């Protein structure tokens, strides 16, 4: 593992974590969760194609957690204006 997908997923994860950690507002945080979902899906693909099942399984769980974050920040009724 050291190809373009791995680099894109790694850089995407750093950007997503930064978007959430810097607390730049609800919109930036929501987009950070969306980016985390994309990155998790990419890591799942990488894990399955590289026979790294623990990596794929971990990111399957992280995808669900981050999808919950997207729901909380964009779609949950309490946050609708």
mmCIF file of the N, C-alpha and C atoms, coordinates in Angstrom:
data_MODEL
# 
_entry.id   MODEL 
# 
loop_
_atom_site.group_PDB 
_atom_site.id 
_atom_site.type_symbol 
_atom_site.label_atom_id 
_atom_site.label_alt_id 
_atom_site.label_comp_id 
_atom_site.label_asym_id 
_atom_site.label_entity_id 
_atom_site.label_seq_id 
_atom_site.pdbx_PDB_ins_code 
_atom_site.Cartn_x 
_atom_site.Cartn_y 
_atom_site.Cartn_z 
_atom_site.occupancy 
_atom_site.B_iso_or_equiv 
_atom_site.pdbx_formal_charge 
_atom_site.auth_seq_id 
_atom_site.auth_comp_id 
_atom_site.auth_asym_id 
_atom_site.auth_atom_id 
_atom_site.pdbx_PDB_model_num 
ATOM 1   N N  . UNK A 1 1  ? 0.844   -1.186 0.000  1.00 0.00 ? 1  UNK A N  1 
ATOM 2   C CA . UNK A 1 1  ? 0.000   0.000  0.000  1.00 0.00 ? 1  UNK A CA 1 
ATOM 3   C C  . UNK A 1 1  ? 0.885   1.245  0.000  1.00 0.00 ? 1  UNK A C  1 
ATOM 4   N N  . UNK A 1 2  ? 0.791   2.007  -1.026 1.00 0.00 ? 2  UNK A N  1 
ATOM 5   C CA . UNK A 1 2  ? 1.498   3.279  -1.058 1.00 0.00 ? 2  UNK A CA 1 
ATOM 6   C C  . UNK A 1 2  ? 1.150   4.023  -2.333 1.00 0.00 ? 2  UNK A C  1 
ATOM 7   N N  . UNK A 1 3  ? -0.022  3.773  -2.852 1.00 0.00 ? 3  UNK A N  1 
ATOM 8   C CA . UNK A 1 3  ? -0.410  4.370  -4.108 1.00 0.00 ? 3  UNK A CA 1 
ATOM 9   C C  . UNK A 1 3  ? -1.181  5.662  -3.939 1.00 0.00 ? 3  UNK A C  1 
ATOM 10  N N  . UNK A 1 4  ? -1.698  6.127  -5.045 1.00 0.00 ? 4  UNK A N  1 
ATOM 11  C CA . UNK A 1 4  ? -2.421  7.402  -5.070 1.00 0.00 ? 4  UNK A CA 1 
ATOM 12  C C  . UNK A 1 4  ? -3.674  7.371  -4.199 1.00 0.00 ? 4  UNK A C  1 
ATOM 13  N N  . UNK A 1 5  ? -4.396  6.245  -4.196 1.00 0.00 ? 5  UNK A N  1 
ATOM 14  C CA . UNK A 1 5  ? -5.602  6.164  -3.359 1.00 0.00 ? 5  UNK A CA 1 
ATOM 15  C C  . UNK A 1 5  ? -5.267  6.304  -1.881 1.00 0.00 ? 5  UNK A C  1 
ATOM 16  N N  . UNK A 1 6  ? -4.194  5.654  -1.461 1.00 0.00 ? 6  UNK A N  1 
ATOM 17  C CA . UNK A 1 6  ? -3.802  5.737  -0.061 1.00 0.00 ? 6  UNK A CA 1 
ATOM 18  C C  . UNK A 1 6  ? -3.422  7.165  0.325  1.00 0.00 ? 6  UNK A C  1 
ATOM 19  N N  . UNK A 1 7  ? -2.689  7.834  -0.565 1.00 0.00 ? 7  UNK A N  1 
ATOM 20  C CA . UNK A 1 7  ? -2.316  9.230  -0.287 1.00 0.00 ? 7  UNK A CA 1 
ATOM 21  C C  . UNK A 1 7  ? -3.544  10.121 -0.254 1.00 0.00 ? 7  UNK A C  1 
ATOM 22  N N  . UNK A 1 8  ? -4.454  9.939  -1.200 1.00 0.00 ? 8  UNK A N  1 
ATOM 23  C CA . UNK A 1 8  ? -5.680  10.754 -1.230 1.00 0.00 ? 8  UNK A CA 1 
ATOM 24  C C  . UNK A 1 8  ? -6.502  10.526 0.031  1.00 0.00 ? 8  UNK A C  1 
ATOM 25  N N  . UNK A 1 9  ? -6.626  9.274  0.460  1.00 0.00 ? 9  UNK A N  1 
ATOM 26  C CA . UNK A 1 9  ? -7.395  8.960  1.665  1.00 0.00 ? 9  UNK A CA 1 
ATOM 27  C C  . UNK A 1 9  ? -6.721  9.537  2.905  1.00 0.00 ? 9  UNK A C  1 
ATOM 28  N N  . UNK A 1 10 ? -5.415  9.450  2.971  1.00 0.00 ? 10 UNK A N  1 
ATOM 29  C CA . UNK A 1 10 ? -4.688  9.988  4.130  1.00 0.00 ? 10 UNK A CA 1 
ATOM 30  C C  . UNK A 1 10 ? -4.809  11.504 4.212  1.00 0.00 ? 10 UNK A C  1 
ATOM 31  N N  . UNK A 1 11 ? -4.598  12.170 3.103  1.00 0.00 ? 11 UNK A N  1 
ATOM 32  C CA . UNK A 1 11 ? -4.703  13.626 3.088  1.00 0.00 ? 11 UNK A CA 1 
ATOM 33  C C  . UNK A 1 11 ? -6.134  14.065 3.357  1.00 0.00 ? 11 UNK A C  1 
ATOM 34  N N  . UNK A 1 12 ? -7.090  13.353 2.783  1.00 0.00 ? 12 UNK A N  1 
ATOM 35  C CA . UNK A 1 12 ? -8.497  13.662 3.028  1.00 0.00 ? 12 UNK A CA 1 
ATOM 36  C C  . UNK A 1 12 ? -8.870  13.521 4.491  1.00 0.00 ? 12 UNK A C  1 
ATOM 37  N N  . UNK A 1 13 ? -8.323  12.500 5.150  1.00 0.00 ? 13 UNK A N  1 
ATOM 38  C CA . UNK A 1 13 ? -8.618  12.309 6.574  1.00 0.00 ? 13 UNK A CA 1 
ATOM 39  C C  . UNK A 1 13 ? -8.050  13.450 7.411  1.00 0.00 ? 13 UNK A C  1 
ATOM 40  N N  . UNK A 1 14 ? -6.851  13.909 7.067  1.00 0.00 ? 14 UNK A N  1 
ATOM 41  C CA . UNK A 1 14 ? -6.249  15.032 7.802  1.00 0.00 ? 14 UNK A CA 1 
ATOM 42  C C  . UNK A 1 14 ? -7.078  16.302 7.594  1.00 0.00 ? 14 UNK A C  1 
ATOM 43  N N  . UNK A 1 15 ? -7.515  16.553 6.375  1.00 0.00 ? 15 UNK A N  1 
ATOM 44  C CA . UNK A 1 15 ? -8.324  17.737 6.097  1.00 0.00 ? 15 UNK A CA 1 
ATOM 45  C C  . UNK A 1 15 ? -9.662  17.654 6.825  1.00 0.00 ? 15 UNK A C  1 
ATOM 46  N N  . UNK A 1 16 ? -10.307 16.483 6.778  1.00 0.00 ? 16 UNK A N  1 
ATOM 47  C CA . UNK A 1 16 ? -11.595 16.318 7.463  1.00 0.00 ? 16 UNK A CA 1 
ATOM 48  C C  . UNK A 1 16 ? -11.450 16.518 8.963  1.00 0.00 ? 16 UNK A C  1 
ATOM 49  N N  . UNK A 1 17 ? -10.420 15.936 9.555  1.00 0.00 ? 17 UNK A N  1 
ATOM 50  C CA . UNK A 1 17 ? -10.207 16.105 10.993 1.00 0.00 ? 17 UNK A CA 1 
ATOM 51  C C  . UNK A 1 17 ? -9.957  17.565 11.337 1.00 0.00 ? 17 UNK A C  1 
ATOM 52  N N  . UNK A 1 18 ? -9.216  18.255 10.482 1.00 0.00 ? 18 UNK A N  1 
ATOM 53  C CA . UNK A 1 18 ? -8.946  19.681 10.711 1.00 0.00 ? 18 UNK A CA 1 
ATOM 54  C C  . UNK A 1 18 ? -10.223 20.502 10.627 1.00 0.00 ? 18 UNK A C  1 
ATOM 55  N N  . UNK A 1 19 ? -11.071 20.189 9.665  1.00 0.00 ? 19 UNK A N  1 
ATOM 56  C CA . UNK A 1 19 ? -12.327 20.928 9.506  1.00 0.00 ? 19 UNK A CA 1 
ATOM 57  C C  . UNK A 1 19 ? -13.199 20.804 10.756 1.00 0.00 ? 19 UNK A C  1 
ATOM 58  N N  . UNK A 1 20 ? -13.170 19.637 11.370 1.00 0.00 ? 20 UNK A N  1 
ATOM 59  C CA . UNK A 1 20 ? -13.975 19.421 12.571 1.00 0.00 ? 20 UNK A CA 1 
ATOM 60  C C  . UNK A 1 20 ? -13.277 20.019 13.800 1.00 0.00 ? 20 UNK A C  1 
ATOM 61  N N  . UNK A 1 21 ? -11.988 19.805 13.919 1.00 0.00 ? 21 UNK A N  1 
ATOM 62  C CA . UNK A 1 21 ? -11.260 20.248 15.113 1.00 0.00 ? 21 UNK A CA 1 
ATOM 63  C C  . UNK A 1 21 ? -11.153 21.765 15.227 1.00 0.00 ? 21 UNK A C  1 
ATOM 64  N N  . UNK A 1 22 ? -11.030 22.457 14.100 1.00 0.00 ? 22 UNK A N  1 
ATOM 65  C CA . UNK A 1 22 ? -10.885 23.906 14.150 1.00 0.00 ? 22 UNK A CA 1 
ATOM 66  C C  . UNK A 1 22 ? -12.192 24.620 14.456 1.00 0.00 ? 22 UNK A C  1 
ATOM 67  N N  . UNK A 1 23 ? -13.297 23.875 14.466 1.00 0.00 ? 23 UNK A N  1 
ATOM 68  C CA . UNK A 1 23 ? -14.606 24.422 14.843 1.00 0.00 ? 23 UNK A CA 1 
ATOM 69  C C  . UNK A 1 23 ? -14.901 25.735 14.105 1.00 0.00 ? 23 UNK A C  1 
ATOM 70  N N  . UNK A 1 24 ? -14.929 25.640 12.792 1.00 0.00 ? 24 UNK A N  1 
ATOM 71  C CA . UNK A 1 24 ? -15.162 26.807 11.947 1.00 0.00 ? 24 UNK A CA 1 
ATOM 72  C C  . UNK A 1 24 ? -16.645 27.064 11.692 1.00 0.00 ? 24 UNK A C  1 
ATOM 73  N N  . UNK A 1 25 ? -17.491 26.396 12.435 1.00 0.00 ? 25 UNK A N  1 
ATOM 74  C CA . UNK A 1 25 ? -18.930 26.563 12.278 1.00 0.00 ? 25 UNK A CA 1 
ATOM 75  C C  . UNK A 1 25 ? -19.596 25.267 11.849 1.00 0.00 ? 25 UNK A C  1 
ATOM 76  N N  . UNK A 1 26 ? -20.908 25.272 11.933 1.00 0.00 ? 26 UNK A N  1 
ATOM 77  C CA . UNK A 1 26 ? -21.678 24.063 11.649 1.00 0.00 ? 26 UNK A CA 1 
ATOM 78  C C  . UNK A 1 26 ? -21.489 23.580 10.212 1.00 0.00 ? 26 UNK A C  1 
ATOM 79  N N  . UNK A 1 27 ? -21.455 24.514 9.278  1.00 0.00 ? 27 UNK A N  1 
ATOM 80  C CA . UNK A 1 27 ? -21.343 24.123 7.868  1.00 0.00 ? 27 UNK A CA 1 
ATOM 81  C C  . UNK A 1 27 ? -20.000 23.436 7.592  1.00 0.00 ? 27 UNK A C  1 
ATOM 82  N N  . UNK A 1 28 ? -18.918 23.998 8.096  1.00 0.00 ? 28 UNK A N  1 
ATOM 83  C CA . UNK A 1 28 ? -17.596 23.387 7.906  1.00 0.00 ? 28 UNK A CA 1 
ATOM 84  C C  . UNK A 1 28 ? -17.517 22.031 8.600  1.00 0.00 ? 28 UNK A C  1 
ATOM 85  N N  . UNK A 1 29 ? -18.095 21.937 9.777  1.00 0.00 ? 29 UNK A N  1 
ATOM 86  C CA . UNK A 1 29 ? -18.104 20.652 10.486 1.00 0.00 ? 29 UNK A CA 1 
ATOM 87  C C  . UNK A 1 29 ? -18.896 19.612 9.710  1.00 0.00 ? 29 UNK A C  1 
ATOM 88  N N  . UNK A 1 30 ? -20.043 20.011 9.176  1.00 0.00 ? 30 UNK A N  1 
ATOM 89  C CA . UNK A 1 30 ? -20.857 19.089 8.382  1.00 0.00 ? 30 UNK A CA 1 
ATOM 90  C C  . UNK A 1 30 ? -20.087 18.606 7.158  1.00 0.00 ? 30 UNK A C  1 
ATOM 91  N N  . UNK A 1 31 ? -19.404 19.520 6.481  1.00 0.00 ? 31 UNK A N  1 
ATOM 92  C CA . UNK A 1 31 ? -18.605 19.117 5.318  1.00 0.00 ? 31 UNK A CA 1 
ATOM 93  C C  . UNK A 1 31 ? -17.433 18.233 5.735  1.00 0.00 ? 31 UNK A C  1 
ATOM 94  N N  . UNK A 1 32 ? -16.894 18.457 6.934  1.00 0.00 ? 32 UNK A N  1 
ATOM 95  C CA . UNK A 1 32 ? -15.844 17.580 7.450  1.00 0.00 ? 32 UNK A CA 1 
ATOM 96  C C  . UNK A 1 32 ? -16.344 16.153 7.614  1.00 0.00 ? 32 UNK A C  1 
ATOM 97  N N  . UNK A 1 33 ? -17.561 16.007 8.121  1.00 0.00 ? 33 UNK A N  1 
ATOM 98  C CA . UNK A 1 33 ? -18.143 14.662 8.245  1.00 0.00 ? 33 UNK A CA 1 
ATOM 99  C C  . UNK A 1 33 ? -18.395 14.037 6.878  1.00 0.00 ? 33 UNK A C  1 
ATOM 100 N N  . UNK A 1 34 ? -18.824 14.832 5.915  1.00 0.00 ? 34 UNK A N  1 
ATOM 101 C CA . UNK A 1 34 ? -19.019 14.310 4.557  1.00 0.00 ? 34 UNK A CA 1 
ATOM 102 C C  . UNK A 1 34 ? -17.685 13.823 3.995  1.00 0.00 ? 34 UNK A C  1 
ATOM 103 N N  . UNK A 1 35 ? -16.639 14.623 4.169  1.00 0.00 ? 35 UNK A N  1 
ATOM 104 C CA . UNK A 1 35 ? -15.320 14.217 3.684  1.00 0.00 ? 35 UNK A CA 1 
ATOM 105 C C  . UNK A 1 35 ? -14.849 12.953 4.388  1.00 0.00 ? 35 UNK A C  1 
ATOM 106 N N  . UNK A 1 36 ? -15.089 12.853 5.697  1.00 0.00 ? 36 UNK A N  1 
ATOM 107 C CA . UNK A 1 36 ? -14.743 11.624 6.414  1.00 0.00 ? 36 UNK A CA 1 
ATOM 108 C C  . UNK A 1 36 ? -15.480 10.420 5.832  1.00 0.00 ? 36 UNK A C  1 
ATOM 109 N N  . UNK A 1 37 ? -16.740 10.584 5.437  1.00 0.00 ? 37 UNK A N  1 
ATOM 110 C CA . UNK A 1 37 ? -17.488 9.487  4.819  1.00 0.00 ? 37 UNK A CA 1 
ATOM 111 C C  . UNK A 1 37 ? -16.846 9.054  3.507  1.00 0.00 ? 37 UNK A C  1 
ATOM 112 N N  . UNK A 1 38 ? -16.456 10.023 2.690  1.00 0.00 ? 38 UNK A N  1 
ATOM 113 C CA . UNK A 1 38 ? -15.798 9.706  1.419  1.00 0.00 ? 38 UNK A CA 1 
ATOM 114 C C  . UNK A 1 38 ? -14.473 8.993  1.668  1.00 0.00 ? 38 UNK A C  1 
ATOM 115 N N  . UNK A 1 39 ? -13.714 9.503  2.624  1.00 0.00 ? 39 UNK A N  1 
ATOM 116 C CA . UNK A 1 39 ? -12.415 8.900  2.952  1.00 0.00 ? 39 UNK A CA 1 
ATOM 117 C C  . UNK A 1 39 ? -12.607 7.482  3.491  1.00 0.00 ? 39 UNK A C  1 
ATOM 118 N N  . UNK A 1 40 ? -13.591 7.283  4.345  1.00 0.00 ? 40 UNK A N  1 
ATOM 119 C CA . UNK A 1 40 ? -13.845 5.940  4.882  1.00 0.00 ? 40 UNK A CA 1 
ATOM 120 C C  . UNK A 1 40 ? -14.209 4.971  3.769  1.00 0.00 ? 40 UNK A C  1 
ATOM 121 N N  . UNK A 1 41 ? -15.036 5.430  2.837  1.00 0.00 ? 41 UNK A N  1 
ATOM 122 C CA . UNK A 1 41 ? -15.402 4.569  1.701  1.00 0.00 ? 41 UNK A CA 1 
ATOM 123 C C  . UNK A 1 41 ? -14.166 4.223  0.874  1.00 0.00 ? 41 UNK A C  1 
ATOM 124 N N  . UNK A 1 42 ? -13.286 5.187  0.701  1.00 0.00 ? 42 UNK A N  1 
ATOM 125 C CA . UNK A 1 42 ? -12.052 4.934  -0.037 1.00 0.00 ? 42 UNK A CA 1 
ATOM 126 C C  . UNK A 1 42 ? -11.163 3.939  0.703  1.00 0.00 ? 42 UNK A C  1 
ATOM 127 N N  . UNK A 1 43 ? -11.062 4.078  2.025  1.00 0.00 ? 43 UNK A N  1 
ATOM 128 C CA . UNK A 1 43 ? -10.266 3.114  2.801  1.00 0.00 ? 43 UNK A CA 1 
ATOM 129 C C  . UNK A 1 43 ? -10.886 1.721  2.772  1.00 0.00 ? 43 UNK A C  1 
ATOM 130 N N  . UNK A 1 44 ? -12.205 1.639  2.735  1.00 0.00 ? 44 UNK A N  1 
ATOM 131 C CA . UNK A 1 44 ? -12.849 0.330  2.614  1.00 0.00 ? 44 UNK A CA 1 
ATOM 132 C C  . UNK A 1 44 ? -12.447 -0.322 1.299  1.00 0.00 ? 44 UNK A C  1 
ATOM 133 N N  . UNK A 1 45 ? -12.518 0.454  0.221  1.00 0.00 ? 45 UNK A N  1 
ATOM 134 C CA . UNK A 1 45 ? -12.108 -0.057 -1.090 1.00 0.00 ? 45 UNK A CA 1 
ATOM 135 C C  . UNK A 1 45 ? -10.650 -0.523 -1.058 1.00 0.00 ? 45 UNK A C  1 
ATOM 136 N N  . UNK A 1 46 ? -9.774  0.307  -0.500 1.00 0.00 ? 46 UNK A N  1 
ATOM 137 C CA . UNK A 1 46 ? -8.356  -0.040 -0.417 1.00 0.00 ? 46 UNK A CA 1 
ATOM 138 C C  . UNK A 1 46 ? -8.171  -1.312 0.406  1.00 0.00 ? 46 UNK A C  1 
ATOM 139 N N  . UNK A 1 47 ? -8.847  -1.382 1.551  1.00 0.00 ? 47 UNK A N  1 
ATOM 140 C CA . UNK A 1 47 ? -8.714  -2.557 2.408  1.00 0.00 ? 47 UNK A CA 1 
ATOM 141 C C  . UNK A 1 47 ? -9.168  -3.840 1.736  1.00 0.00 ? 47 UNK A C  1 
ATOM 142 N N  . UNK A 1 48 ? -10.263 -3.751 0.986  1.00 0.00 ? 48 UNK A N  1 
ATOM 143 C CA . UNK A 1 48 ? -10.775 -4.941 0.310  1.00 0.00 ? 48 UNK A CA 1 
ATOM 144 C C  . UNK A 1 48 ? -9.893  -5.353 -0.861 1.00 0.00 ? 48 UNK A C  1 
ATOM 145 N N  . UNK A 1 49 ? -9.369  -4.392 -1.598 1.00 0.00 ? 49 UNK A N  1 
ATOM 146 C CA . UNK A 1 49 ? -8.543  -4.739 -2.755 1.00 0.00 ? 49 UNK A CA 1 
ATOM 147 C C  . UNK A 1 49 ? -7.119  -5.130 -2.366 1.00 0.00 ? 49 UNK A C  1 
ATOM 148 N N  . UNK A 1 50 ? -6.662  -4.699 -1.206 1.00 0.00 ? 50 UNK A N  1 
ATOM 149 C CA . UNK A 1 50 ? -5.305  -5.018 -0.748 1.00 0.00 ? 50 UNK A CA 1 
ATOM 150 C C  . UNK A 1 50 ? -5.294  -6.158 0.265  1.00 0.00 ? 50 UNK A C  1 
ATOM 151 N N  . UNK A 1 51 ? -6.425  -6.821 0.433  1.00 0.00 ? 51 UNK A N  1 
ATOM 152 C CA . UNK A 1 51 ? -6.560  -7.916 1.396  1.00 0.00 ? 51 UNK A CA 1 
ATOM 153 C C  . UNK A 1 51 ? -6.198  -7.470 2.817  1.00 0.00 ? 51 UNK A C  1 
ATOM 154 N N  . UNK A 1 52 ? -6.633  -6.275 3.164  1.00 0.00 ? 52 UNK A N  1 
ATOM 155 C CA . UNK A 1 52 ? -6.427  -5.726 4.507  1.00 0.00 ? 52 UNK A CA 1 
ATOM 156 C C  . UNK A 1 52 ? -7.805  -5.598 5.166  1.00 0.00 ? 52 UNK A C  1 
ATOM 157 N N  . UNK A 1 53 ? -8.378  -6.732 5.525  1.00 0.00 ? 53 UNK A N  1 
ATOM 158 C CA . UNK A 1 53 ? -9.744  -6.752 6.048  1.00 0.00 ? 53 UNK A CA 1 
ATOM 159 C C  . UNK A 1 53 ? -9.921  -5.975 7.347  1.00 0.00 ? 53 UNK A C  1 
ATOM 160 N N  . UNK A 1 54 ? -8.953  -5.978 8.267  1.00 0.00 ? 54 UNK A N  1 
ATOM 161 C CA . UNK A 1 54 ? -9.133  -5.139 9.467  1.00 0.00 ? 54 UNK A CA 1 
ATOM 162 C C  . UNK A 1 54 ? -9.277  -3.656 9.127  1.00 0.00 ? 54 UNK A C  1 
ATOM 163 N N  . UNK A 1 55 ? -8.537  -3.185 8.147  1.00 0.00 ? 55 UNK A N  1 
ATOM 164 C CA . UNK A 1 55 ? -8.638  -1.794 7.707  1.00 0.00 ? 55 UNK A CA 1 
ATOM 165 C C  . UNK A 1 55 ? -10.027 -1.524 7.129  1.00 0.00 ? 55 UNK A C  1 
ATOM 166 N N  . UNK A 1 56 ? -10.516 -2.433 6.305  1.00 0.00 ? 56 UNK A N  1 
ATOM 167 C CA . UNK A 1 56 ? -11.843 -2.277 5.714  1.00 0.00 ? 56 UNK A CA 1 
ATOM 168 C C  . UNK A 1 56 ? -12.926 -2.323 6.787  1.00 0.00 ? 56 UNK A C  1 
ATOM 169 N N  . UNK A 1 57 ? -12.809 -3.233 7.747  1.00 0.00 ? 57 UNK A N  1 
ATOM 170 C CA . UNK A 1 57 ? -13.811 -3.356 8.806  1.00 0.00 ? 57 UNK A CA 1 
ATOM 171 C C  . UNK A 1 57 ? -13.832 -2.110 9.689  1.00 0.00 ? 57 UNK A C  1 
ATOM 172 N N  . UNK A 1 58 ? -12.650 -1.631 10.077 1.00 0.00 ? 58 UNK A N  1 
ATOM 173 C CA . UNK A 1 58 ? -12.578 -0.432 10.907 1.00 0.00 ? 58 UNK A CA 1 
ATOM 174 C C  . UNK A 1 58 ? -13.234 0.749  10.195 1.00 0.00 ? 58 UNK A C  1 
ATOM 175 N N  . UNK A 1 59 ? -12.957 0.907  8.931  1.00 0.00 ? 59 UNK A N  1 
ATOM 176 C CA . UNK A 1 59 ? -13.515 2.032  8.202  1.00 0.00 ? 59 UNK A CA 1 
ATOM 177 C C  . UNK A 1 59 ? -14.989 1.843  7.888  1.00 0.00 ? 59 UNK A C  1 
ATOM 178 N N  . UNK A 1 60 ? -15.465 0.618  7.881  1.00 0.00 ? 60 UNK A N  1 
ATOM 179 C CA . UNK A 1 60 ? -16.907 0.395  7.787  1.00 0.00 ? 60 UNK A CA 1 
ATOM 180 C C  . UNK A 1 60 ? -17.616 0.964  9.003  1.00 0.00 ? 60 UNK A C  1 
ATOM 181 N N  . UNK A 1 61 ? -17.047 0.726  10.173 1.00 0.00 ? 61 UNK A N  1 
ATOM 182 C CA . UNK A 1 61 ? -17.611 1.286  11.410 1.00 0.00 ? 61 UNK A CA 1 
ATOM 183 C C  . UNK A 1 61 ? -17.479 2.805  11.412 1.00 0.00 ? 61 UNK A C  1 
ATOM 184 N N  . UNK A 1 62 ? -16.314 3.314  11.009 1.00 0.00 ? 62 UNK A N  1 
ATOM 185 C CA . UNK A 1 62 ? -16.122 4.763  10.960 1.00 0.00 ? 62 UNK A CA 1 
ATOM 186 C C  . UNK A 1 62 ? -17.062 5.426  9.957  1.00 0.00 ? 62 UNK A C  1 
ATOM 187 N N  . UNK A 1 63 ? -17.358 4.746  8.863  1.00 0.00 ? 63 UNK A N  1 
ATOM 188 C CA . UNK A 1 63 ? -18.313 5.280  7.897  1.00 0.00 ? 63 UNK A CA 1 
ATOM 189 C C  . UNK A 1 63 ? -19.678 5.457  8.538  1.00 0.00 ? 63 UNK A C  1 
ATOM 190 N N  . UNK A 1 64 ? -20.112 4.480  9.319  1.00 0.00 ? 64 UNK A N  1 
ATOM 191 C CA . UNK A 1 64 ? -21.400 4.593  10.016 1.00 0.00 ? 64 UNK A CA 1 
ATOM 192 C C  . UNK A 1 64 ? -21.387 5.741  11.031 1.00 0.00 ? 64 UNK A C  1 
ATOM 193 N N  . UNK A 1 65 ? -20.302 5.857  11.777 1.00 0.00 ? 65 UNK A N  1 
ATOM 194 C CA . UNK A 1 65 ? -20.185 6.933  12.765 1.00 0.00 ? 65 UNK A CA 1 
ATOM 195 C C  . UNK A 1 65 ? -20.215 8.295  12.077 1.00 0.00 ? 65 UNK A C  1 
ATOM 196 N N  . UNK A 1 66 ? -19.475 8.436  11.002 1.00 0.00 ? 66 UNK A N  1 
ATOM 197 C CA . UNK A 1 66 ? -19.435 9.719  10.302 1.00 0.00 ? 66 UNK A CA 1 
ATOM 198 C C  . UNK A 1 66 ? -20.733 10.016 9.569  1.00 0.00 ? 66 UNK A C  1 
ATOM 199 N N  . UNK A 1 67 ? -21.415 8.989  9.088  1.00 0.00 ? 67 UNK A N  1 
ATOM 200 C CA . UNK A 1 67 ? -22.736 9.199  8.493  1.00 0.00 ? 67 UNK A CA 1 
ATOM 201 C C  . UNK A 1 67 ? -23.704 9.718  9.557  1.00 0.00 ? 67 UNK A C  1 
ATOM 202 N N  . UNK A 1 68 ? -23.556 9.233  10.776 1.00 0.00 ? 68 UNK A N  1 
ATOM 203 C CA . UNK A 1 68 ? -24.355 9.755  11.887 1.00 0.00 ? 68 UNK A CA 1 
ATOM 204 C C  . UNK A 1 68 ? -24.036 11.240 12.121 1.00 0.00 ? 68 UNK A C  1 
ATOM 205 N N  . UNK A 1 69 ? -22.773 11.603 11.999 1.00 0.00 ? 69 UNK A N  1 
ATOM 206 C CA . UNK A 1 69 ? -22.386 13.013 12.117 1.00 0.00 ? 69 UNK A CA 1 
ATOM 207 C C  . UNK A 1 69 ? -23.026 13.859 11.028 1.00 0.00 ? 69 UNK A C  1 
ATOM 208 N N  . UNK A 1 70 ? -23.067 13.358 9.806  1.00 0.00 ? 70 UNK A N  1 
ATOM 209 C CA . UNK A 1 70 ? -23.739 14.076 8.718  1.00 0.00 ? 70 UNK A CA 1 
ATOM 210 C C  . UNK A 1 70 ? -25.208 14.257 9.068  1.00 0.00 ? 70 UNK A C  1 
ATOM 211 N N  . UNK A 1 71 ? -25.846 13.201 9.541  1.00 0.00 ? 71 UNK A N  1 
ATOM 212 C CA . UNK A 1 71 ? -27.258 13.278 9.939  1.00 0.00 ? 71 UNK A CA 1 
ATOM 213 C C  . UNK A 1 71 ? -27.458 14.344 11.020 1.00 0.00 ? 71 UNK A C  1 
ATOM 214 N N  . UNK A 1 72 ? -26.600 14.326 12.025 1.00 0.00 ? 72 UNK A N  1 
ATOM 215 C CA . UNK A 1 72 ? -26.734 15.262 13.137 1.00 0.00 ? 72 UNK A CA 1 
ATOM 216 C C  . UNK A 1 72 ? -26.558 16.715 12.699 1.00 0.00 ? 72 UNK A C  1 
ATOM 217 N N  . UNK A 1 73 ? -25.625 16.970 11.814 1.00 0.00 ? 73 UNK A N  1 
ATOM 218 C CA . UNK A 1 73 ? -25.330 18.348 11.432 1.00 0.00 ? 73 UNK A CA 1 
ATOM 219 C C  . UNK A 1 73 ? -26.190 18.872 10.302 1.00 0.00 ? 73 UNK A C  1 
ATOM 220 N N  . UNK A 1 74 ? -26.735 17.992 9.444  1.00 0.00 ? 74 UNK A N  1 
ATOM 221 C CA . UNK A 1 74 ? -27.484 18.492 8.295  1.00 0.00 ? 74 UNK A CA 1 
ATOM 222 C C  . UNK A 1 74 ? -28.953 18.124 8.288  1.00 0.00 ? 74 UNK A C  1 
ATOM 223 N N  . UNK A 1 75 ? -29.295 16.958 8.796  1.00 0.00 ? 75 UNK A N  1 
ATOM 224 C CA . UNK A 1 75 ? -30.650 16.465 8.564  1.00 0.00 ? 75 UNK A CA 1 
ATOM 225 C C  . UNK A 1 75 ? -31.503 16.292 9.807  1.00 0.00 ? 75 UNK A C  1 
ATOM 226 N N  . UNK A 1 76 ? -30.913 16.316 10.970 1.00 0.00 ? 76 UNK A N  1 
ATOM 227 C CA . UNK A 1 76 ? -31.685 16.110 12.202 1.00 0.00 ? 76 UNK A CA 1 
ATOM 228 C C  . UNK A 1 76 ? -32.704 17.239 12.356 1.00 0.00 ? 76 UNK A C  1 
ATOM 229 N N  . UNK A 1 77 ? -33.950 16.897 12.666 1.00 0.00 ? 77 UNK A N  1 
ATOM 230 C CA . UNK A 1 77 ? -35.008 17.928 12.761 1.00 0.00 ? 77 UNK A CA 1 
ATOM 231 C C  . UNK A 1 77 ? -34.704 19.049 13.752 1.00 0.00 ? 77 UNK A C  1 
ATOM 232 N N  . UNK A 1 78 ? -33.980 18.783 14.829 1.00 0.00 ? 78 UNK A N  1 
ATOM 233 C CA . UNK A 1 78 ? -33.690 19.829 15.808 1.00 0.00 ? 78 UNK A CA 1 
ATOM 234 C C  . UNK A 1 78 ? -32.804 20.929 15.225 1.00 0.00 ? 78 UNK A C  1 
ATOM 235 N N  . UNK A 1 79 ? -32.082 20.624 14.143 1.00 0.00 ? 79 UNK A N  1 
ATOM 236 C CA . UNK A 1 79 ? -31.162 21.595 13.543 1.00 0.00 ? 79 UNK A CA 1 
ATOM 237 C C  . UNK A 1 79 ? -31.742 22.291 12.334 1.00 0.00 ? 79 UNK A C  1 
ATOM 238 N N  . UNK A 1 80 ? -32.961 21.996 11.999 1.00 0.00 ? 80 UNK A N  1 
ATOM 239 C CA . UNK A 1 80 ? -33.599 22.668 10.861 1.00 0.00 ? 80 UNK A CA 1 
ATOM 240 C C  . UNK A 1 80 ? -34.111 24.024 11.272 1.00 0.00 ? 80 UNK A C  1 
ATOM 241 N N  . UNK A 1 81 ? -33.898 25.000 10.445 1.00 0.00 ? 81 UNK A N  1 
ATOM 242 C CA . UNK A 1 81 ? -34.376 26.358 10.754 1.00 0.00 ? 81 UNK A CA 1 
ATOM 243 C C  . UNK A 1 81 ? -35.595 26.686 9.942  1.00 0.00 ? 81 UNK A C  1 
# 
